[in-house]
Amino acid sequence: MKIVNNINIQKWFAVALVSTALFTSSCKKSFLDVPPQGQQPAVQFWKTQDDATKGVNAIYGNLRTWGNVAFPALVIESVASDEADKGSTPTDATFWNLYDNFTVTSTEGSLQGFWDAQYQNINLCNQVLDNVPAISMDASLKTRYLAEAKFVRAYSYFRLVRAYGDVPLRLKVPAGTSEYNIPRTPKATVYAQIEQDLTDAAAVLPQAYGSTDIGRATKGAALGMHAKVAMYQKKWADVLAYTNQVMGLGYSLFPDFYQSFRTTHNNNSESVFEVQAEILPGNPVATNSQYSQVQGVPGIPAGGWGFNVPSDVIAAAYEPGDARIIGTMLFRGSTTPDGDVIPTTTPNPRYNMKSYVPFSLYNSAYNSGAQQHIRVLRFADILLMNAEAANELGNSTQALSSLNRVRARARGTNTAILADVTATDATTIRAAVYKERQLELAMESDRYFDVIRQGRAAEVFGPKGWKANKNEVWPIPQTEIDRSGNLLTQNPGY
């Protein structure tokens, strides 16, 4: 079978993917709880509204695959930062160290794994966008499905462009061999397409869904993602406009930071977009996320493998009493608020609390923590983007208002800590926003790219080996260059 950027050009559409989809926070089964199925030729598949539904649902299911949430994603988007270390034992999965100390080369497998995962997402989106328009079905539902596909395509291209810079921009399923290999597209052009997809999506997607559709992309998700994409391009007026719109859609900070990441509060008032997961008896294909498993406490059945652990740097960054300490870090020898005792013998002093699932929920038939949702975009991030944009545009009043809302939640009733920021000069507010992003979004795969876009990577990551004019991006997977007959070029320095 021909390969395009290591994507199988699917003559056969894998309907089995459809069983990996969306579920509600109350564990109520949605209409997407269907048994695994076989395969069907694509030419026979895209015929009915039900086919369109299955095709769109497959997109969401793919968002929690290994390359999207486990080792490839964590080494590309997390461990190279100053907030995370490899974890586990020194001899386990030592390739993580290549990312942590910036010695990775283009042949390392996780570069390929992350690349593949994003293009698999994009391929599924393009199948929907190519085929659903011709299906005779409810017009408003068709329009919404196309918008959902555009949102996920934009999100996947955003992850690619942050990681690799210029990447091949593929907007249709290839029609023939002449379209199999395409060159890298300039980053600015990719960003323009991402923004167009998000604009299209926001114009159509609803503000909220009924219970069986919770977890699908919403208007707020499209606007919030657009704000983030604009922030990476320093389009501050756009960031402010999009975040202002999201702030008017009814989201709020969940009162308890620790509880906001527990499975009992999936899809809570703070969630703008999160990857759905659930344990469905008899349907493990739908619940095979390893996001929590690879980061869980090792040595206990309900734990995990112990990778991607909070570093000494992030542990020392919080004020004593900050509620985000127990919401971010799970300490060796401690007892969690849910009553789980963490052994004193674990190999690492800390683990990622944001991926923790209480041990009482463990089901040995599934990956540990398989039901943990992944918070992709939270309202706290919206507020901090709003604060940063307002400050860059000279509006210190709005910047402080948004910034201090986040600090107030972390402070809780302890008025002795995390006082409101009152400075009005742009330099001080900027530093305060950067610091708050570090504390609020720790271990959520934002810190590494945040520091690079802020222009501080040489200062922050230099001691780890980061080099300017090279490590702003990762290398293009060598296999992709080889398959393209060198049509794809390598990033400088690799």
C-alpha positions in Angstrom: 0.0 0.0 0.0 1.4 3.4 -0.9 2.5 5.7 1.9 2.1 9.5 2.1 4.0 11.1 4.9 3.7 7.6 6.4 -0.1 7.6 6.2 -1.8 4.6 4.6 -3.8 6.1 1.7 -6.9 4.2 2.7 -8.7 2.3 0.0 -10.2 0.6 3.0 -11.7 2.8 5.6 -11.3 1.3 9.1 -14.8 1.4 10.6 -13.3 -0.2 13.7 -12.0 3.3 14.6 -15.6 4.4 15.0 -15.9 2.6 18.3 -13.4 5.0 19.8 -15.4 8.1 20.5 -17.3 10.3 22.9 -18.7 9.7 26.3 -20.3 11.9 29.0 -18.9 12.9 32.3 -21.6 10.9 34.1 -20.4 7.6 32.4 -23.7 7.4 30.6 -23.3 5.6 27.3 -23.6 7.7 24.2 -25.0 6.6 20.9 -21.3 6.1 19.9 -21.0 3.0 22.1 -21.0 0.5 19.3 -19.1 -2.8 19.2 -15.9 -3.2 17.1 -16.6 -3.8 13.5 -14.8 -5.0 10.4 -13.5 -3.1 7.5 -15.4 -1.8 4.5 -14.1 -0.4 1.2 -14.1 3.4 1.2 -16.0 3.5 -2.1 -18.8 1.7 -0.4 -18.7 3.5 2.9 -19.5 7.2 2.4 -23.2 6.7 1.5 -25.5 7.7 4.4 -25.8 10.0 7.3 -24.8 7.2 9.6 -21.6 6.7 7.6 -20.9 10.4 8.1 -21.4 10.1 11.8 -19.1 7.2 12.0 -16.4 8.9 10.0 -16.5 12.0 12.2 -16.5 9.9 15.4 -13.4 8.1 14.2 -11.6 11.4 14.2 -12.2 11.9 17.9 -11.2 8.3 18.7 -7.9 8.8 17.0 -7.0 11.7 19.3 -6.2 9.3 22.1 -3.9 6.9 20.3 -0.4 6.2 21.4 1.3 8.8 19.1 -1.1 11.5 20.2 -1.0 11.0 24.0 1.8 8.7 25.1 5.5 8.5 24.5 5.8 10.3 21.1 3.6 13.2 22.3 5.3 13.5 25.7 8.9 13.5 24.4 8.0 16.1 21.7 5.8 18.4 23.8 6.9 17.9 27.4 10.1 16.4 28.6 12.4 18.9 26.9 11.0 21.6 29.1 12.4 22.6 32.5 9.2 21.4 34.2 9.5 17.7 33.3 12.0 14.9 33.6 12.1 11.5 32.0 11.1 9.6 35.2 11.0 5.8 35.6 14.4 4.2 36.2 17.7 5.4 34.7 17.9 2.4 32.3 14.3 2.4 31.2 13.5 4.0 27.8 16.7 5.9 27.7 15.8 7.5 24.3 13.8 10.0 26.4 17.1 11.5 27.4 17.9 12.5 23.8 15.0 14.9 23.9 15.7 16.1 27.4 19.3 17.1 26.6 18.7 18.0 22.9 20.9 15.4 21.4 18.1 13.6 19.4 18.8 12.8 15.7 16.4 12.5 12.9 16.3 8.7 13.1 14.8 8.5 16.6 11.5 6.7 16.4 9.2 9.0 18.5 9.8 11.8 15.9 8.1 9.5 13.4 5.4 8.4 15.9 4.3 11.9 16.6 4.4 12.9 12.9 2.4 9.8 12.0 -0.2 10.5 14.7 -0.9 14.0 13.5 -1.1 13.0 9.8 -3.4 10.1 10.7 -5.7 12.7 12.4 -5.5 14.9 9.3 -6.1 12.0 7.0 -9.4 11.1 8.8 -10.4 14.8 8.7 -9.7 15.0 5.0 -11.8 11.8 4.4 -14.7 13.5 6.0 -14.2 16.8 4.2 -13.8 15.0 0.9 -16.7 12.7 1.1 -19.4 14.0 3.4 -20.4 17.0 1.2 -21.9 14.5 -1.4 -23.9 12.5 1.1 -27.7 13.2 1.2 -28.4 14.0 4.8 -29.6 16.6 7.3 -28.0 19.8 6.0 -27.3 21.4 9.4 -25.7 18.2 10.7 -23.6 18.0 7.6 -22.3 21.5 8.1 -21.5 20.8 11.7 -19.6 17.6 10.9 -17.5 19.5 8.4 -16.7 22.1 11.0 -15.7 19.4 13.5 -13.3 17.9 11.0 -11.8 21.4 10.3 -11.3 22.0 14.0 -9.4 18.7 14.5 -7.4 19.2 11.3 -6.4 22.7 12.6 -5.4 21.3 16.0 -3.3 18.6 14.4 -1.5 21.0 12.1 -0.9 23.3 15.0 0.8 20.5 16.9 2.9 19.7 13.8 4.0 23.3 13.0 5.0 23.9 16.6 7.1 20.8 16.6 8.7 20.8 13.1 8.2 24.2 11.6 7.4 23.9 7.8 5.4 20.7 7.2 3.6 19.3 4.2 0.1 20.8 4.0 -2.3 18.2 2.8 -6.0 19.3 2.5 -7.4 16.4 0.5 -6.9 12.6 0.3 -4.5 12.0 -2.5 -6.3 11.0 -5.7 -3.3 9.2 -7.3 0.3 8.4 -7.2 1.3 11.8 -8.5 0.0 13.3 -5.2 1.6 11.0 -2.8 4.7 13.1 -2.0 4.5 16.8 -1.5 7.2 19.2 -0.2 7.1 21.1 3.1 4.9 24.1 3.1 6.2 27.3 4.7 5.0 27.7 8.3 3.2 31.0 7.6 1.1 29.3 4.9 0.3 26.4 7.3 -0.7 28.9 10.0 -3.0 30.7 7.5 -4.8 27.4 6.7 -5.1 26.6 10.4 -6.7 30.0 11.0 -9.0 29.5 8.1 -10.2 26.2 9.4 -10.8 27.6 12.8 -12.6 30.6 11.5 -14.9 28.2 9.5 -15.4 26.0 12.5 -16.3 28.8 14.9 -18.9 30.1 12.5 -20.8 26.8 12.6 -20.1 24.9 15.8 -22.6 25.2 18.7 -21.8 26.7 22.0 -22.8 23.4 23.7 -24.2 19.9 23.1 -26.7 17.6 24.6 -25.5 14.8 26.9 -24.7 12.2 24.3 -22.5 14.6 22.3 -20.5 16.2 25.1 -16.9 16.3 24.1 -17.3 17.3 20.5 -15.6 20.5 19.3 -17.6 23.6 20.2 -17.6 27.3 19.2 -15.6 28.0 22.3 -13.0 25.4 21.4 -12.6 26.8 17.9 -12.3 30.4 19.2 -9.9 29.3 22.0 -7.7 27.3 19.7 -7.6 30.3 17.3 -6.5 32.5 20.1 -3.6 30.1 20.9 -2.6 29.9 17.3 -2.7 33.7 17.0 -0.6 34.0 20.2 2.2 31.9 18.6 2.3 34.5 15.8 2.1 37.5 18.2 -1.2 38.6 16.7 -2.2 40.2 19.9 -5.3 42.0 18.7 -6.7 38.7 17.4 -5.8 36.9 20.7 -7.6 39.5 22.6 -10.7 39.4 20.4 -11.0 35.6 20.4 -10.4 35.2 24.1 -12.9 38.0 24.8 -15.4 36.0 22.9 -14.7 32.8 24.8 -15.0 34.7 28.1 -18.5 35.6 27.1 -19.7 32.0 26.5 -20.3 31.0 30.1 -17.1 29.1 31.0 -15.8 29.5 34.6 -12.8 28.3 36.7 -13.7 25.1 38.5 -13.5 26.0 42.2 -11.2 23.1 43.3 -8.0 22.8 41.2 -7.2 19.3 42.2 -10.8 18.0 41.6 -10.9 19.7 38.2 -8.7 17.0 36.8 -10.5 14.0 38.3 -12.6 11.7 36.2 -15.7 12.7 38.3 -15.3 16.2 36.9 -14.6 15.5 33.3 -16.1 18.1 30.9 -16.5 20.5 33.8 -17.2 24.3 33.6 -13.6 25.0 32.9 -13.2 22.6 30.0 -13.0 24.3 26.6 -11.8 21.1 24.8 -10.7 17.8 26.2 -10.0 14.4 24.6 -12.7 12.0 25.8 -12.1 8.5 27.2 -14.1 6.0 29.1 -14.1 2.3 30.2 -16.8 0.4 28.2 -17.2 -3.2 29.3 -16.6 -5.5 26.4 -15.3 -2.8 24.1 -11.6 -2.2 25.0 -10.9 -0.7 21.5 -12.9 2.3 22.6 -10.9 2.8 25.8 -7.3 2.0 25.0 -5.8 5.4 26.0 -2.4 5.1 27.7 -2.1 8.7 28.7 -2.4 8.0 32.4 -0.8 4.6 32.3 2.6 5.8 31.0 2.7 8.6 33.7 1.2 6.7 36.6 3.0 5.6 39.8 5.1 2.5 39.1 5.1 -0.6 41.1 1.4 -0.9 41.8 -1.3 -2.5 39.6 -3.5 0.7 39.5 -0.4 2.9 38.8 1.7 2.9 35.7 5.1 3.3 34.2 6.3 6.5 35.9 7.4 8.6 32.9 7.1 12.4 32.4 7.5 13.4 36.0 7.5 17.0 37.5 11.1 18.3 37.9 12.8 20.0 40.8 12.3 23.3 38.9 8.6 23.2 38.9 8.4 21.8 42.4 10.4 24.9 43.7 8.3 27.4 41.6 5.2 27.5 43.7 4.5 29.5 46.8 3.8 27.3 49.9 0.1 26.9 50.2 -0.7 27.2 46.4 -3.5 24.8 45.7 -1.9 23.9 42.4 0.9 22.0 44.2 -1.3 19.1 45.2 -3.2 19.5 41.9 0.0 19.1 39.8 2.4 16.9 41.7 1.8 13.5 43.3 4.6 13.0 45.9 6.4 9.8 46.9 5.3 8.6 50.4 2.2 10.9 50.4 -1.5 10.2 50.6 -3.6 11.7 47.8 -6.8 13.7 48.6 -8.6 10.5 47.4 -6.9 8.4 50.0 -4.4 6.6 47.9 -1.1 5.9 49.6 2.0 6.4 47.4 4.8 4.0 48.3 8.0 5.4 49.7 9.9 3.1 47.4 8.9 4.6 44.0 12.0 5.5 41.9 11.0 9.2 41.5 10.1 11.8 44.1 7.1 13.2 42.1 4.6 12.1 39.5 2.1 14.0 37.3 -1.1 14.5 39.4 -3.0 15.8 36.4 -2.9 12.3 34.8 -3.8 10.5 38.1 -6.9 8.4 38.4 -7.8 7.2 41.9 -6.8 3.6 42.4 -10.3 2.5 43.4 -11.3 3.0 39.7 -8.8 0.6 38.4 -10.1 -2.2 36.2 -7.5 -4.9 35.4 -9.1 -5.6 32.0 -8.0 -2.1 30.7 -5.0 0.1 30.8 -4.7 1.8 34.2 -6.3 5.2 34.1 -7.9 4.5 30.7 -10.9 6.7 31.5 -8.8 9.8 32.2 -9.7 12.7 29.8 -6.9 14.9 28.5 -7.4 18.6 29.1 -6.3 20.2 25.8 -7.7 23.7 26.4 -8.9 25.1 29.8 -10.6 28.4 30.6 -7.6 29.3 32.8 -5.5 29.2 29.7 -8.0 31.5 27.9 -7.8 34.0 30.8 -4.0 34.0 30.7 -3.9 34.4 27.0 -6.3 37.3 27.4 -4.1 38.8 30.1 -1.0 38.5 27.9 -2.7 40.0 24.8 -4.2 42.9 26.8 -0.8 43.7 28.3 0.9 43.6 24.9 -1.7 46.1 23.6 -1.3 48.4 26.5 -4.4 47.6 28.5 -3.0 46.9 31.9 -6.5 47.0 33.6 -7.9 44.1 31.6 -4.6 42.2 31.8 -4.6 42.4 35.6 -8.2 41.5 35.8 -7.8 38.2 33.8 -4.5 37.4 35.5 -5.8 37.8 39.0 -8.8 35.7 38.4 -6.5 32.7 37.9 -4.4 33.6 41.0 -7.5 34.0 43.1 -8.6 30.4 42.3 -5.2 29.1 43.3 -5.2 31.2 46.5 -8.6 30.1 47.7 -9.3 31.3 51.2 -5.6 31.7 52.1 -5.3 35.4 51.8 -1.6 35.2 53.0 -0.5 34.0 49.6 -0.7 34.8 45.9 -1.7 38.5 46.3 -3.2 40.2 43.4 -0.7 41.6 40.9 -1.0 45.4 41.0 1.9 46.6 38.9 0.9 48.5 35.8 4.0 48.6 33.7 4.1 46.1 30.8 7.4 44.5 31.7 6.3 43.5 35.1 2.9 42.3 34.0 4.5 40.3 31.2 6.8 38.5 33.6 3.8 37.8 35.9 1.8 36.3 33.1 4.8 34.1 32.1 5.2 32.9 35.6 1.5 32.2 36.0 1.4 30.2 32.8 4.3 28.1 34.2 2.4 27.4 37.5 -1.1 27.0 36.1 -0.4 24.9 33.1 2.4 22.8 34.4 2.6 19.2 33.0 0.0 20.0 30.3 2.5 20.1 27.4 2.6 23.8 27.0 5.7 25.0 28.8 8.3 23.9 26.2 6.7 25.7 23.3 5.6 28.6 25.5 9.2 29.4 26.4 10.4 29.2 22.8 7.6 31.6 21.6 8.5 34.0 24.4 12.0 34.2 23.1 13.5 32.9 26.4 14.6 29.4 25.4 18.3 30.1 25.4 18.0 31.4 28.9 15.7 28.8 30.3 16.7 25.6 28.4 20.3 26.6 27.6 21.7 24.8 30.6 20.1 21.6 29.3 21.8 21.9 25.9 19.3 23.9 23.9 20.9 25.8 21.0 19.5 28.8 19.1 18.9 28.4 15.3 18.5 24.7 15.8 16.3 23.6 18.7 13.4 25.9 18.0 12.1 22.9 16.1 12.7 19.1 16.1 14.2 17.3 13.2 12.0 16.0 10.3 11.9 12.2 10.6 14.5 10.7 8.4 12.2 8.0 7.1 9.9 10.7 5.7 12.8 12.4 3.9 13.9 9.0 2.5 10.4 8.0 1.4 10.0 11.4 -0.4 13.2 10.9 -2.4 14.6 13.9 -0.6 11.7 16.1 -1.6 11.3 16.8 2.1 14.3 18.8 3.5 15.8 18.6 6.9 15.7 21.4 9.5 18.9 23.3 10.1 21.4 21.7 12.5 20.2 18.1 12.2 
